[in-house]
Amino acid sequence: MKKHDYYLYVHPSGVEAMTECFEAMNGAFISGDFSALDHNKIDYELEKKMNVFTNISMQLARIYEYKQQNTEAVRICDILLTK
């Protein structure tokens, strides 16, 4: 049975962990060098990492939206749109 109020059941420490993961991945993407010019630096897992980052970002934004913390939800969406 699917619960329509799924976000109500997310534990606060889960939200904290997702936020830390989001910030860490965002920092890695900002400081990373993904240049294809240097074949020693090519990240063949970049697509998977971006998919994980996108999924975490969307779930976290939805949780913040459910909790009516719209400023955080918009901040996450803005960061996601600039990637």
C-alpha positions in Angstrom: 0.0 0.0 0.0 1.5 3.3 -1.1 1.4 6.1 1.5 0.6 9.5 -0.1 2.1 11.4 2.8 5.5 9.7 2.4 7.4 12.8 3.4 5.7 12.9 6.8 7.6 9.6 7.7 11.1 10.7 6.7 13.2 10.8 9.8 14.9 14.2 10.6 18.3 12.5 10.6 17.6 11.2 7.1 16.9 14.7 5.9 20.2 15.8 7.6 22.1 13.0 5.9 20.6 13.8 2.5 21.5 17.5 3.0 25.1 16.6 3.8 25.3 14.3 0.8 23.8 17.0 -1.5 26.3 19.6 -0.2 29.2 17.3 -0.5 28.4 16.2 -4.1 27.7 19.8 -5.1 31.1 20.8 -3.7 32.7 18.0 -5.6 31.1 19.0 -8.9 32.0 22.6 -8.4 35.7 21.9 -7.6 36.1 19.0 -10.0 37.9 19.1 -13.3 36.1 17.0 -15.8 38.1 18.0 -18.8 38.2 15.5 -21.6 41.4 17.1 -22.8 43.5 15.2 -20.3 42.8 11.4 -20.8 44.1 10.7 -17.3 41.4 12.8 -15.7 38.3 11.4 -17.5 35.6 10.3 -15.1 33.8 7.4 -16.7 31.4 7.3 -13.8 30.3 10.9 -14.1 26.9 10.1 -15.6 26.1 7.8 -12.7 27.2 10.4 -10.2 25.1 13.0 -11.9 22.1 10.7 -11.8 22.6 10.1 -8.0 23.0 13.8 -7.4 19.9 14.6 -9.4 17.8 12.0 -7.5 19.0 13.1 -4.1 18.4 16.8 -5.1 14.8 16.2 -6.2 13.9 14.1 -3.2 15.4 16.7 -0.8 13.7 19.6 -2.6 10.3 17.7 -2.3 10.9 17.1 1.4 11.7 20.7 2.0 8.6 21.7 -0.1 6.4 19.4 2.0 7.9 20.9 5.2 7.1 24.4 3.8 10.7 25.3 3.7 10.4 26.8 0.3 13.6 28.8 0.4 15.7 25.7 0.7 13.7 23.9 -1.9 14.2 26.7 -4.4 17.9 26.9 -3.5 18.3 23.2 -4.3 16.4 23.5 -7.6 18.5 26.5 -8.6 21.7 24.6 -7.9 20.4 21.6 -9.8 19.5 23.8 -12.8 22.9 25.3 -13.0 24.7 21.9 -13.3 
